[in-house]
Amino acid sequence: MIKSDSKFERRRQTIIKKLCEYTDFIDGSLFVRTINGKQRTYLSRMVNGVQRQIYISNKHLHHVQQGVEQYQVVKQLIHELSEVNIKIIQQEQ
């Protein structure tokens, strides 16, 4: 475990707290396909190296959209956390 009283450690704790706010994230992207004149929304995602598409009903569309958006935020926060962890290690050397 990385420990430090630096500004980096404070930033690290802030990022960790923010990560805890995002619990409904969904890995994938949404796209619309027209079938027999009807527009249908699908979630596309990679599972074990294979692309999978899941139909998303209008009832669940808003929730899935939010989940996909949250996933992008979570990815960015994890990247920031990684950068801060590296800075903490460098600071302790």
N, C-alpha and C positions, 0 to 999 in steps of 0.2 A: 504494500500500500504506500502510495506517495504522500508524504506529509511535509508541509511547509507552512510558515506563517506569512508568506509573501502575498503580494497582490494577485499572483497567479493562483494561489490556493483559494483566495476569496472568489476569484473569477470561476474557478473550478466548482466550488460549492454552489455558486449562482446557476451555473449551467446544469448541474445535477438536479437542483430544485426545479428548474424549468422542464427538464426531461420528464419529471414525475407528473407534470400537468398533461402530458400527451399519452393517453391510454387507449384511444380508439383508432390509432393509425393503421393504415392499410397499404401494403406494398403493391403497387401496380399502377396502371393508367387506364383512364376511361376513354372509350370511343363509341361512336354512334354508327350503327349499320341499318340500312333500310332493307327490309324484307317484306315482300308483297305490299309495298306502299306504306308500310308502318315503320316508324323509326324505333329502334331498340338500342338500349345502352348496354355495353359490356365492359367488364373489368378484365384487362389483359395483364397477366403476370407470368413470371418465369418460375417454374417448379421443377427442381432437379434438372435444370438445363432445357426444359421443354416449355414452350409457351402454352399457357392455358387461358381460355376465355370463359368468363362466367357472366351469364345474363343477370342484369340488375333491373329489378322492377322499379317503376316510378315511386312506389311506396318507400323503397330503400335508397333511392338515388341520392337524396340530399345527404344522408348519413355516410354513404360511400364516398361522395365528393369530399366531404369534410375529412374523412379518414385518409384519403389520398393526399390531400393538402397537408394534413398533420404529419404524414410520413416524410414529406419533403423538409418540413421544419425539424423533425427528429434527426434526419440525416445531416442537416447543417449543424445542429447542436452537437452531434457526435463528432463531427469533423473539428469543431471548435474545441471540444473537450480533449481530443487527441492532441491538438496543437498546444493547449495549455499544459497537458501532462508532459509533453516533450520539453517545454520551457522550464517546468519545475525540475525535471531531471537535469537539464543543462545548468540550471542555477545551483544545484547541489554539488556539481562536480568541481 
